[in-house]
Amino acid sequence: MSKHTYKVIEIVGSSPTSVEDAISGAIEDASKTVRNIRWFEVVETRGHVENGKVAHYQVTLKIGFTLEE
């Protein structure tokens, strides 16, 4: 494995469907402006409740990307 230096940023994704969709959407959106994304970590999960049912999922992610030389 070669030597890497990573930068870590925090983003928040949301979805009315699922936690997985919130994660996927956040990573897809971040990859439009952040290059070299290598990993992510879910640091918080929460949601919105309406009429006794889950209406929205929200996840906070840390994403790591390699710095360019």
PQR file with spaces between the fields and no chain letter, atoms N, CA, C, O and H, PARSE charges and radii, in Angstrom:
ATOM       1  N    MET     1       0.839   -1.177    0.000 -0.4000 1.5000
ATOM       2  CA   MET     1       0.000    0.000    0.000 -0.0000 2.0000
ATOM       3  C    MET     1       0.884    1.240    0.000  0.5500 1.7000
ATOM       4  O    MET     1       1.826    1.348    0.785 -0.5500 1.4000
ATOM       5  N    SER     2       0.569    2.168   -0.886 -0.4000 1.5000
ATOM       6  CA   SER     2       1.375    3.377   -0.952 -0.0000 2.0000
ATOM       7  C    SER     2       0.962    4.360    0.138  0.5500 1.7000
ATOM       8  O    SER     2      -0.116    4.250    0.722 -0.5500 1.4000
ATOM       9  H    SER     2      -0.196    2.080   -1.524  0.4000 1.0000
ATOM      10  N    LYS     3       1.826    5.302    0.392 -0.4000 1.5000
ATOM      11  CA   LYS     3       1.592    6.300    1.433 -0.0000 2.0000
ATOM      12  C    LYS     3       0.584    7.342    0.937  0.5500 1.7000
ATOM      13  O    LYS     3       0.699    7.847   -0.179 -0.5500 1.4000
ATOM      14  H    LYS     3       2.702    5.391   -0.082  0.4000 1.0000
ATOM      15  N    HIS     4      -0.401    7.654    1.778 -0.4000 1.5000
ATOM      16  CA   HIS     4      -1.404    8.661    1.429 -0.0000 2.0000
ATOM      17  C    HIS     4      -1.581    9.632    2.581  0.5500 1.7000
ATOM      18  O    HIS     4      -1.412    9.276    3.747 -0.5500 1.4000
ATOM      19  H    HIS     4      -0.495    7.243    2.685  0.4000 1.0000
ATOM      20  N    THR     5      -1.924   10.862    2.235 -0.4000 1.5000
ATOM      21  CA   THR     5      -2.373   11.837    3.204 -0.0000 2.0000
ATOM      22  C    THR     5      -3.815   12.163    2.855  0.5500 1.7000
ATOM      23  O    THR     5      -4.140   12.433    1.699 -0.5500 1.4000
ATOM      24  H    THR     5      -2.061   11.151    1.288  0.4000 1.0000
ATOM      25  N    TYR     6      -4.685   12.135    3.874 -0.4000 1.5000
ATOM      26  CA   TYR     6      -6.107   12.351    3.657 -0.0000 2.0000
ATOM      27  C    TYR     6      -6.575   13.660    4.263  0.5500 1.7000
ATOM      28  O    TYR     6      -6.063   14.102    5.292 -0.5500 1.4000
ATOM      29  H    TYR     6      -4.421   11.916    4.813  0.4000 1.0000
ATOM      30  N    LYS     7      -7.537   14.265    3.625 -0.4000 1.5000
ATOM      31  CA   LYS     7      -8.285   15.396    4.173 -0.0000 2.0000
ATOM      32  C    LYS     7      -9.661   14.849    4.518  0.5500 1.7000
ATOM      33  O    LYS     7     -10.208   14.038    3.770 -0.5500 1.4000
ATOM      34  H    LYS     7      -7.953   13.906    2.790  0.4000 1.0000
ATOM      35  N    VAL     8     -10.229   15.282    5.645 -0.4000 1.5000
ATOM      36  CA   VAL     8     -11.539   14.810    6.083 -0.0000 2.0000
ATOM      37  C    VAL     8     -12.486   16.004    6.173  0.5500 1.7000
ATOM      38  O    VAL     8     -12.153   17.032    6.762 -0.5500 1.4000
ATOM      39  H    VAL     8      -9.785   15.940    6.252  0.4000 1.0000
ATOM      40  N    ILE     9     -13.679   15.850    5.576 -0.4000 1.5000
ATOM      41  CA   ILE     9     -14.711   16.868    5.689 -0.0000 2.0000
ATOM      42  C    ILE     9     -15.995   16.204    6.168  0.5500 1.7000
ATOM      43  O    ILE     9     -16.141   14.984    6.095 -0.5500 1.4000
ATOM      44  H    ILE     9     -13.949   15.014    5.098  0.4000 1.0000
ATOM      45  N    GLU    10     -16.909   17.009    6.652 -0.4000 1.5000
ATOM      46  CA   GLU    10     -18.177   16.483    7.140 -0.0000 2.0000
ATOM      47  C    GLU    10     -19.305   16.992    6.250  0.5500 1.7000
ATOM      48  O    GLU    10     -19.361   18.178    5.926 -0.5500 1.4000
ATOM      49  H    GLU    10     -16.790   18.000    6.712  0.4000 1.0000
ATOM      50  N    ILE    11     -20.200   16.093    5.858 -0.4000 1.5000
ATOM      51  CA   ILE    11     -21.345   16.448    5.030 -0.0000 2.0000
ATOM      52  C    ILE    11     -22.595   15.820    5.635  0.5500 1.7000
ATOM      53  O    ILE    11     -22.501   14.914    6.463 -0.5500 1.4000
ATOM      54  H    ILE    11     -20.155   15.129    6.122  0.4000 1.0000
ATOM      55  N    VAL    12     -23.760   16.300    5.221 -0.4000 1.5000
ATOM      56  CA   VAL    12     -25.035   15.754    5.689 -0.0000 2.0000
ATOM      57  C    VAL    12     -25.875   15.410    4.473  0.5500 1.7000
ATOM      58  O    VAL    12     -26.066   16.236    3.580 -0.5500 1.4000
ATOM      59  H    VAL    12     -23.836   17.036    4.549  0.4000 1.0000
ATOM      60  N    GLY    13     -26.380   14.171    4.445 -0.4000 1.5000
ATOM      61  CA   GLY    13     -27.256   13.730    3.373 -0.0000 2.0000
ATOM      62  C    GLY    13     -28.640   13.436    3.921  0.5500 1.7000
ATOM      63  O    GLY    13     -28.790   13.107    5.098 -0.5500 1.4000
ATOM      64  H    GLY    13     -26.225   13.500    5.170  0.4000 1.0000
ATOM      65  N    SER    14     -29.653   13.554    3.072 -0.4000 1.5000
ATOM      66  CA   SER    14     -31.008   13.276    3.519 -0.0000 2.0000
ATOM      67  C    SER    14     -31.791   12.554    2.433  0.5500 1.7000
ATOM      68  O    SER    14     -31.478   12.650    1.247 -0.5500 1.4000
ATOM      69  H    SER    14     -29.532   13.821    2.116  0.4000 1.0000
ATOM      70  N    SER    15     -32.827   11.823    2.870 -0.4000 1.5000
ATOM      71  CA   SER    15     -33.669   11.078    1.948 -0.0000 2.0000
ATOM      72  C    SER    15     -35.006   10.755    2.613  0.5500 1.7000
ATOM      73  O    SER    15     -35.048   10.457    3.806 -0.5500 1.4000
ATOM      74  H    SER    15     -33.082   11.746    3.834  0.4000 1.0000
ATOM      75  N    PRO    16     -36.086   10.813    1.858 -0.5600 1.5000
ATOM      76  CA   PRO    16     -37.370   10.381    2.408  0.2800 2.0000
ATOM      77  C    PRO    16     -37.526    8.856    2.370  0.5500 1.7000
ATOM      78  O    PRO    16     -38.484    8.313    2.922 -0.5500 1.4000
ATOM      79  N    THR    17     -36.580    8.168    1.716 -0.4000 1.5000
ATOM      80  CA   THR    17     -36.696    6.730    1.484 -0.0000 2.0000
ATOM      81  C    THR    17     -35.974    5.872    2.516  0.5500 1.7000
ATOM      82  O    THR    17     -36.580    4.989    3.121 -0.5500 1.4000
ATOM      83  H    THR    17     -35.802    8.609    1.268  0.4000 1.0000
ATOM      84  N    SER    18     -34.649    6.133    2.726 -0.4000 1.5000
ATOM      85  CA   SER    18     -33.863    5.274    3.617 -0.0000 2.0000
ATOM      86  C    SER    18     -32.545    5.925    3.997  0.5500 1.7000
ATOM      87  O    SER    18     -32.105    6.896    3.382 -0.5500 1.4000
ATOM      88  H    SER    18     -34.157    6.851    2.234  0.4000 1.0000
ATOM      89  N    VAL    19     -31.929    5.365    5.025 -0.4000 1.5000
ATOM      90  CA   VAL    19     -30.597    5.800    5.438 -0.0000 2.0000
ATOM      91  C    VAL    19     -29.605    5.544    4.305  0.5500 1.7000
ATOM      92  O    VAL    19     -28.749    6.382    4.021 -0.5500 1.4000
ATOM      93  H    VAL    19     -32.286    4.576    5.525  0.4000 1.0000
ATOM      94  N    GLU    20     -29.725    4.381    3.659 -0.4000 1.5000
ATOM      95  CA   GLU    20     -28.808    4.034    2.567 -0.0000 2.0000
ATOM      96  C    GLU    20     -28.899    5.037    1.421  0.5500 1.7000
ATOM      97  O    GLU    20     -27.880    5.418    0.844 -0.5500 1.4000
ATOM      98  H    GLU    20     -30.420    3.701    3.889  0.4000 1.0000
ATOM      99  N    ASP    21     -30.114    5.466    1.091 -0.4000 1.5000
ATOM     100  CA   ASP    21     -30.275    6.471    0.037 -0.0000 2.0000
ATOM     101  C    ASP    21     -29.679    7.817    0.451  0.5500 1.7000
ATOM     102  O    ASP    21     -29.114    8.531   -0.377 -0.5500 1.4000
ATOM     103  H    ASP    21     -30.942    5.157    1.559  0.4000 1.0000
ATOM     104  N    ALA    22     -29.806    8.155    1.718 -0.4000 1.5000
ATOM     105  CA   ALA    22     -29.221    9.402    2.209 -0.0000 2.0000
ATOM     106  C    ALA    22     -27.697    9.366    2.091  0.5500 1.7000
ATOM     107  O    ALA    22     -27.073   10.356    1.708 -0.5500 1.4000
ATOM     108  H    ALA    22     -30.265    7.576    2.391  0.4000 1.0000
ATOM     109  N    ILE    23     -27.105    8.213    2.425 -0.4000 1.5000
ATOM     110  CA   ILE    23     -25.651    8.052    2.303 -0.0000 2.0000
ATOM     111  C    ILE    23     -25.225    8.129    0.845  0.5500 1.7000
ATOM     112  O    ILE    23     -24.320    8.886    0.492 -0.5500 1.4000
ATOM     113  H    ILE    23     -27.612    7.409    2.737  0.4000 1.0000
ATOM     114  N    SER    24     -25.882    7.340    0.003 -0.4000 1.5000
ATOM     115  CA   SER    24     -25.519    7.294   -1.420 -0.0000 2.0000
ATOM     116  C    SER    24     -25.659    8.657   -2.080  0.5500 1.7000
ATOM     117  O    SER    24     -24.789    9.078   -2.842 -0.5500 1.4000
ATOM     118  H    SER    24     -26.616    6.725    0.290  0.4000 1.0000
ATOM     119  N    GLY    25     -26.745    9.338   -1.787 -0.4000 1.5000
ATOM     120  CA   GLY    25     -26.963   10.660   -2.374 -0.0000 2.0000
ATOM     121  C    GLY    25     -25.914   11.660   -1.938  0.5500 1.7000
ATOM     122  O    GLY    25     -25.442   12.461   -2.745 -0.5500 1.4000
ATOM     123  H    GLY    25     -27.452    8.996   -1.168  0.4000 1.0000
ATOM     124  N    ALA    26     -25.545   11.620   -0.664 -0.4000 1.5000
ATOM     125  CA   ALA    26     -24.532   12.540   -0.160 -0.0000 2.0000
ATOM     126  C    ALA    26     -23.181   12.295   -0.828  0.5500 1.7000
ATOM     127  O    ALA    26     -22.500   13.242   -1.222 -0.5500 1.4000
ATOM     128  H    ALA    26     -25.929   10.969   -0.008  0.4000 1.0000
ATOM     129  N    ILE    27     -22.792   11.023   -0.956 -0.4000 1.5000
ATOM     130  CA   ILE    27     -21.516   10.689   -1.596 -0.0000 2.0000
ATOM     131  C    ILE    27     -21.529   11.091   -3.070  0.5500 1.7000
ATOM     132  O    ILE    27     -20.553   11.648   -3.574 -0.5500 1.4000
ATOM     133  H    ILE    27     -23.346   10.253   -0.636  0.4000 1.0000
ATOM     134  N    GLU    28     -22.637   10.806   -3.760 -0.4000 1.5000
ATOM     135  CA   GLU    28     -22.734   11.178   -5.174 -0.0000 2.0000
ATOM     136  C    GLU    28     -22.630   12.689   -5.355  0.5500 1.7000
ATOM     137  O    GLU    28     -21.923   13.163   -6.245 -0.5500 1.4000
ATOM     138  H    GLU    28     -23.430   10.354   -3.350  0.4000 1.0000
ATOM     139  N    ASP    29     -23.336   13.447   -4.509 -0.4000 1.5000
ATOM     140  CA   ASP    29     -23.279   14.908   -4.622 -0.0000 2.0000
ATOM     141  C    ASP    29     -21.886   15.438   -4.296  0.5500 1.7000
ATOM     142  O    ASP    29     -21.379   16.315   -4.995 -0.5500 1.4000
ATOM     143  H    ASP    29     -23.909   13.062   -3.786  0.4000 1.0000
ATOM     144  N    ALA    30     -21.266   14.915   -3.245 -0.4000 1.5000
ATOM     145  CA   ALA    30     -19.924   15.371   -2.867 -0.0000 2.0000
ATOM     146  C    ALA    30     -18.909   15.078   -3.968  0.5500 1.7000
ATOM     147  O    ALA    30     -18.003   15.875   -4.210 -0.5500 1.4000
ATOM     148  H    ALA    30     -21.678   14.203   -2.677  0.4000 1.0000
ATOM     149  N    SER    31     -19.064   13.930   -4.637 -0.4000 1.5000
ATOM     150  CA   SER    31     -18.094   13.550   -5.667 -0.0000 2.0000
ATOM     151  C    SER    31     -18.144   14.462   -6.893  0.5500 1.7000
ATOM     152  O    SER    31     -17.253   14.408   -7.741 -0.5500 1.4000
ATOM     153  H    SER    31     -19.801   13.283   -4.441  0.4000 1.0000
ATOM     154  N    LYS    32     -19.176   15.295   -6.993 -0.4000 1.5000
ATOM     155  CA   LYS    32     -19.253   16.254   -8.104 -0.0000 2.0000
ATOM     156  C    LYS    32     -18.249   17.388   -7.932  0.5500 1.7000
ATOM     157  O    LYS    32     -17.830   18.003   -8.912 -0.5500 1.4000
ATOM     158  H    LYS    32     -19.900   15.339   -6.305  0.4000 1.0000
ATOM     159  N    THR    33     -17.859   17.668   -6.675 -0.4000 1.5000
ATOM     160  CA   THR    33     -16.929   18.779   -6.441 -0.0000 2.0000
ATOM     161  C    THR    33     -15.678   18.380   -5.660  0.5500 1.7000
ATOM     162  O    THR    33     -14.722   19.151   -5.590 -0.5500 1.4000
ATOM     163  H    THR    33     -18.199   17.167   -5.878  0.4000 1.0000
ATOM     164  N    VAL    34     -15.677   17.189   -5.077 -0.4000 1.5000
ATOM     165  CA   VAL    34     -14.517   16.720   -4.311 -0.0000 2.0000
ATOM     166  C    VAL    34     -13.908   15.533   -5.052  0.5500 1.7000
ATOM     167  O    VAL    34     -14.586   14.539   -5.312 -0.5500 1.4000
ATOM     168  H    VAL    34     -16.454   16.562   -5.135  0.4000 1.0000
ATOM     169  N    ARG    35     -12.633   15.643   -5.387 -0.4000 1.5000
ATOM     170  CA   ARG    35     -11.953   14.554   -6.098 -0.0000 2.0000
ATOM     171  C    ARG    35     -11.314   13.585   -5.113  0.5500 1.7000
ATOM     172  O    ARG    35     -11.028   13.944   -3.971 -0.5500 1.4000
ATOM     173  H    ARG    35     -12.081   16.450   -5.176  0.4000 1.0000
ATOM     174  N    ASN    36     -11.096   12.376   -5.557 -0.4000 1.5000
ATOM     175  CA   ASN    36     -10.323   11.355   -4.836 -0.0000 2.0000
ATOM     176  C    ASN    36     -10.952   10.906   -3.510  0.5500 1.7000
ATOM     177  O    ASN    36     -10.231   10.606   -2.558 -0.5500 1.4000
ATOM     178  H    ASN    36     -11.329   12.085   -6.485  0.4000 1.0000
ATOM     179  N    ILE    37     -12.286   10.857   -3.440 -0.4000 1.5000
ATOM     180  CA   ILE    37     -12.946   10.356   -2.230 -0.0000 2.0000
ATOM     181  C    ILE    37     -12.605    8.878   -2.084  0.5500 1.7000
ATOM     182  O    ILE    37     -12.748    8.104   -3.030 -0.5500 1.4000
ATOM     183  H    ILE    37     -12.872   11.101   -4.213  0.4000 1.0000
ATOM     184  N    ARG    38     -12.151    8.489   -0.888 -0.4000 1.5000
ATOM     185  CA   ARG    38     -11.709    7.112   -0.654 -0.0000 2.0000
ATOM     186  C    ARG    38     -12.540    6.370    0.378  0.5500 1.7000
ATOM     187  O    ARG    38     -12.651    5.146    0.306 -0.5500 1.4000
ATOM     188  H    ARG    38     -12.035    9.117   -0.118  0.4000 1.0000
ATOM     189  N    TRP    39     -13.132    7.081    1.342 -0.4000 1.5000
ATOM     190  CA   TRP    39     -13.889    6.390    2.389 -0.0000 2.0000
ATOM     191  C    TRP    39     -14.895    7.328    3.025  0.5500 1.7000
ATOM     192  O    TRP    39     -14.828    8.547    2.861 -0.5500 1.4000
ATOM     193  H    TRP    39     -13.042    8.075    1.400  0.4000 1.0000
ATOM     194  N    PHE    40     -15.829    6.735    3.754 -0.4000 1.5000
ATOM     195  CA   PHE    40     -16.773    7.525    4.526 -0.0000 2.0000
ATOM     196  C    PHE    40     -17.058    6.835    5.851  0.5500 1.7000
ATOM     197  O    PHE    40     -16.860    5.629    6.003 -0.5500 1.4000
ATOM     198  H    PHE    40     -15.883    5.745    3.887  0.4000 1.0000
ATOM     199  N    GLU    41     -17.530    7.633    6.808 -0.4000 1.5000
ATOM     200  CA   GLU    41     -17.908    7.130    8.121 -0.0000 2.0000
ATOM     201  C    GLU    41     -19.212    7.824    8.519  0.5500 1.7000
ATOM     202  O    GLU    41     -19.298    9.051    8.487 -0.5500 1.4000
ATOM     203  H    GLU    41     -17.691    8.612    6.685  0.4000 1.0000
ATOM     204  N    VAL    42     -20.217    7.045    8.892 -0.4000 1.5000
ATOM     205  CA   VAL    42     -21.464    7.619    9.385 -0.0000 2.0000
ATOM     206  C    VAL    42     -21.254    7.981   10.853  0.5500 1.7000
ATOM     207  O    VAL    42     -20.971    7.108   11.674 -0.5500 1.4000
ATOM     208  H    VAL    42     -20.147    6.047    8.919  0.4000 1.0000
ATOM     209  N    VAL    43     -21.391    9.267   11.185 -0.4000 1.5000
ATOM     210  CA   VAL    43     -21.152    9.707   12.554 -0.0000 2.0000
ATOM     211  C    VAL    43     -22.442   10.027   13.301  0.5500 1.7000
ATOM     212  O    VAL    43     -22.440   10.105   14.530 -0.5500 1.4000
ATOM     213  H    VAL    43     -21.620    9.976   10.518  0.4000 1.0000
ATOM     214  N    GLU    44     -23.543   10.214   12.573 -0.4000 1.5000
ATOM     215  CA   GLU    44     -24.811   10.490   13.221 -0.0000 2.0000
ATOM     216  C    GLU    44     -25.954   10.130   12.283  0.5500 1.7000
ATOM     217  O    GLU    44     -25.881   10.366   11.077 -0.5500 1.4000
ATOM     218  H    GLU    44     -23.544   10.150   11.575  0.4000 1.0000
ATOM     219  N    THR    45     -27.001    9.561   12.845 -0.4000 1.5000
ATOM     220  CA   THR    45     -28.209    9.247   12.096 -0.0000 2.0000
ATOM     221  C    THR    45     -29.394    9.834   12.855  0.5500 1.7000
ATOM     222  O    THR    45     -29.511    9.665   14.069 -0.5500 1.4000
ATOM     223  H    THR    45     -27.060    9.369   13.824  0.4000 1.0000
ATOM     224  N    ARG    46     -30.255   10.513   12.140 -0.4000 1.5000
ATOM     225  CA   ARG    46     -31.456   11.059   12.767 -0.0000 2.0000
ATOM     226  C    ARG    46     -32.567   11.108   11.729  0.5500 1.7000
ATOM     227  O    ARG    46     -32.336   10.837   10.551 -0.5500 1.4000
ATOM     228  H    ARG    46     -30.160   10.650   11.154  0.4000 1.0000
ATOM     229  N    GLY    47     -33.756   11.450   12.164 -0.4000 1.5000
ATOM     230  CA   GLY    47     -34.867   11.497   11.230 -0.0000 2.0000
ATOM     231  C    GLY    47     -35.958   12.428   11.684  0.5500 1.7000
ATOM     232  O    GLY    47     -35.928   12.977   12.785 -0.5500 1.4000
ATOM     233  H    GLY    47     -33.943   11.670   13.121  0.4000 1.0000
ATOM     234  N    HIS    48     -36.911   12.590   10.815 -0.4000 1.5000
ATOM     235  CA   HIS    48     -38.057   13.455   11.049 -0.0000 2.0000
ATOM     236  C    HIS    48     -39.300   12.573   11.080  0.5500 1.7000
ATOM     237  O    HIS    48     -39.473   11.704   10.226 -0.5500 1.4000
ATOM     238  H    HIS    48     -36.935   12.144    9.920  0.4000 1.0000
ATOM     239  N    VAL    49     -40.170   12.801   12.073 -0.4000 1.5000
ATOM     240  CA   VAL    49     -41.380   11.997   12.239 -0.0000 2.0000
ATOM     241  C    VAL    49     -42.610   12.865   11.989  0.5500 1.7000
ATOM     242  O    VAL    49     -42.733   13.973   12.512 -0.5500 1.4000
ATOM     243  H    VAL    49     -40.029   13.507   12.767  0.4000 1.0000
ATOM     244  N    GLU    50     -43.519   12.326   11.172 -0.4000 1.5000
ATOM     245  CA   GLU    50     -44.802   12.985   10.922 -0.0000 2.0000
ATOM     246  C    GLU    50     -45.911   11.968   11.109  0.5500 1.7000
ATOM     247  O    GLU    50     -45.851   10.872   10.554 -0.5500 1.4000
ATOM     248  H    GLU    50     -43.419   11.426   10.747  0.4000 1.0000
ATOM     249  N    ASN    51     -46.916   12.320   11.883 -0.4000 1.5000
ATOM     250  CA   ASN    51     -48.074   11.446   12.118 -0.0000 2.0000
ATOM     251  C    ASN    51     -47.664   10.056   12.585  0.5500 1.7000
ATOM     252  O    ASN    51     -48.254    9.057   12.173 -0.5500 1.4000
ATOM     253  H    ASN    51     -46.965   13.211   12.334  0.4000 1.0000
ATOM     254  N    GLY    52     -46.659    9.996   13.439 -0.4000 1.5000
ATOM     255  CA   GLY    52     -46.231    8.725   14.010 -0.0000 2.0000
ATOM     256  C    GLY    52     -45.418    7.837   13.088  0.5500 1.7000
ATOM     257  O    GLY    52     -45.182    6.673   13.411 -0.5500 1.4000
ATOM     258  H    GLY    52     -46.180   10.807   13.774  0.4000 1.0000
ATOM     259  N    LYS    53     -44.982    8.360   11.944 -0.4000 1.5000
ATOM     260  CA   LYS    53     -44.191    7.565   10.989 -0.0000 2.0000
ATOM     261  C    LYS    53     -42.937    8.333   10.580  0.5500 1.7000
ATOM     262  O    LYS    53     -42.907    9.564   10.594 -0.5500 1.4000
ATOM     263  H    LYS    53     -45.174    9.305   11.682  0.4000 1.0000
ATOM     264  N    VAL    54     -41.917    7.583   10.221 -0.4000 1.5000
ATOM     265  CA   VAL    54     -40.684    8.208    9.744 -0.0000 2.0000
ATOM     266  C    VAL    54     -40.966    8.873    8.400  0.5500 1.7000
ATOM     267  O    VAL    54     -41.424    8.229    7.457 -0.5500 1.4000
ATOM     268  H    VAL    54     -41.942    6.583   10.210  0.4000 1.0000
ATOM     269  N    ALA    55     -40.685   10.167    8.330 -0.4000 1.5000
ATOM     270  CA   ALA    55     -40.928   10.925    7.107 -0.0000 2.0000
ATOM     271  C    ALA    55     -39.639   11.246    6.351  0.5500 1.7000
ATOM     272  O    ALA    55     -39.659   11.459    5.139 -0.5500 1.4000
ATOM     273  H    ALA    55     -40.313   10.690    9.097  0.4000 1.0000
ATOM     274  N    HIS    56     -38.514   11.277    7.080 -0.4000 1.5000
ATOM     275  CA   HIS    56     -37.261   11.683    6.447 -0.0000 2.0000
ATOM     276  C    HIS    56     -36.083   11.145    7.244  0.5500 1.7000
ATOM     277  O    HIS    56     -36.113   11.148    8.475 -0.5500 1.4000
ATOM     278  H    HIS    56     -38.498   11.103    8.065  0.4000 1.0000
ATOM     279  N    TYR    57     -35.052   10.688    6.559 -0.4000 1.5000
ATOM     280  CA   TYR    57     -33.814   10.215    7.181 -0.0000 2.0000
ATOM     281  C    TYR    57     -32.718   11.230    6.903  0.5500 1.7000
ATOM     282  O    TYR    57     -32.652   11.807    5.818 -0.5500 1.4000
ATOM     283  H    TYR    57     -35.027   10.685    5.560  0.4000 1.0000
ATOM     284  N    GLN    58     -31.859   11.443    7.891 -0.4000 1.5000
ATOM     285  CA   GLN    58     -30.741   12.362    7.712 -0.0000 2.0000
ATOM     286  C    GLN    58     -29.503   11.736    8.347  0.5500 1.7000
ATOM     287  O    GLN    58     -29.560   11.247    9.475 -0.5500 1.4000
ATOM     288  H    GLN    58     -31.913   10.974    8.773  0.4000 1.0000
ATOM     289  N    VAL    59     -28.386   11.751    7.623 -0.4000 1.5000
ATOM     290  CA   VAL    59     -27.140   11.181    8.123 -0.0000 2.0000
ATOM     291  C    VAL    59     -26.012   12.198    7.998  0.5500 1.7000
ATOM     292  O    VAL    59     -25.909   12.920    7.006 -0.5500 1.4000
ATOM     293  H    VAL    59     -28.340   12.148    6.706  0.4000 1.0000
ATOM     294  N    THR    60     -25.180   12.237    9.014 -0.4000 1.5000
ATOM     295  CA   THR    60     -23.968   13.049    8.974 -0.0000 2.0000
ATOM     296  C    THR    60     -22.813   12.106    8.670  0.5500 1.7000
ATOM     297  O    THR    60     -22.639   11.085    9.336 -0.5500 1.4000
ATOM     298  H    THR    60     -25.264   11.651    9.820  0.4000 1.0000
ATOM     299  N    LEU    61     -22.032   12.454    7.665 -0.4000 1.5000
ATOM     300  CA   LEU    61     -20.915   11.621    7.217 -0.0000 2.0000
ATOM     301  C    LEU    61     -19.608   12.387    7.314  0.5500 1.7000
ATOM     302  O    LEU    61     -19.568   13.594    7.073 -0.5500 1.4000
ATOM     303  H    LEU    61     -22.173   13.284    7.124  0.4000 1.0000
ATOM     304  N    LYS    62     -18.554   11.694    7.662 -0.4000 1.5000
ATOM     305  CA   LYS    62     -17.204   12.192    7.451 -0.0000 2.0000
ATOM     306  C    LYS    62     -16.729   11.487    6.190  0.5500 1.7000
ATOM     307  O    LYS    62     -16.850   10.268    6.075 -0.5500 1.4000
ATOM     308  H    LYS    62     -18.586   10.714    7.857  0.4000 1.0000
ATOM     309  N    ILE    63     -16.189   12.246    5.248 -0.4000 1.5000
ATOM     310  CA   ILE    63     -15.617   11.624    4.067 -0.0000 2.0000
ATOM     311  C    ILE    63     -14.141   11.978    3.994  0.5500 1.7000
ATOM     312  O    ILE    63     -13.734   13.103    4.284 -0.5500 1.4000
ATOM     313  H    ILE    63     -16.091   13.237    5.342  0.4000 1.0000
ATOM     314  N    GLY    64     -13.355   10.993    3.601 -0.4000 1.5000
ATOM     315  CA   GLY    64     -11.920   11.170    3.463 -0.0000 2.0000
ATOM     316  C    GLY    64     -11.522   11.100    1.999  0.5500 1.7000
ATOM     317  O    GLY    64     -12.001   10.252    1.246 -0.5500 1.4000
ATOM     318  H    GLY    64     -13.685   10.079    3.365  0.4000 1.0000
ATOM     319  N    PHE    65     -10.648   11.995    1.616 -0.4000 1.5000
ATOM     320  CA   PHE    65     -10.142   11.975    0.247 -0.0000 2.0000
ATOM     321  C    PHE    65      -8.648   12.241    0.259  0.5500 1.7000
ATOM     322  O    PHE    65      -8.129   12.935    1.133 -0.5500 1.4000
ATOM     323  H    PHE    65     -10.258   12.684    2.227  0.4000 1.0000
ATOM     324  N    THR    66      -7.970   11.680   -0.721 -0.4000 1.5000
ATOM     325  CA   THR    66      -6.525   11.859   -0.802 -0.0000 2.0000
ATOM     326  C    THR    66      -6.192   13.220   -1.391  0.5500 1.7000
ATOM     327  O    THR    66      -6.879   13.717   -2.283 -0.5500 1.4000
ATOM     328  H    THR    66      -8.391   11.116   -1.431  0.4000 1.0000
ATOM     329  N    LEU    67      -5.131   13.805   -0.874 -0.4000 1.5000
ATOM     330  CA   LEU    67      -4.657   15.079   -1.396 -0.0000 2.0000
ATOM     331  C    LEU    67      -3.845   14.830   -2.652  0.5500 1.7000
ATOM     332  O    LEU    67      -3.134   13.832   -2.760 -0.5500 1.4000
ATOM     333  H    LEU    67      -4.573   13.402   -0.149  0.4000 1.0000
ATOM     334  N    GLU    68      -3.958   15.744   -3.596 -0.4000 1.5000
ATOM     335  CA   GLU    68      -3.186   15.626   -4.824 -0.0000 2.0000
ATOM     336  C    GLU    68      -1.771   16.120   -4.575  0.5500 1.7000
ATOM     337  O    GLU    68      -1.540   17.020   -3.768 -0.5500 1.4000
ATOM     338  H    GLU    68      -4.536   16.555   -3.508  0.4000 1.0000
ATOM     339  N    GLU    69      -0.838   15.515   -5.279 -0.4000 1.5000
ATOM     340  CA   GLU    69       0.566   15.916   -5.098 -0.0000 2.0000
ATOM     341  C    GLU    69       0.876   17.183   -5.820  0.5500 1.7000
ATOM     342  O    GLU    69       2.010   17.659   -5.772 -0.5500 1.4000
ATOM     343  H    GLU    69      -1.025   14.784   -5.934  0.4000 1.0000
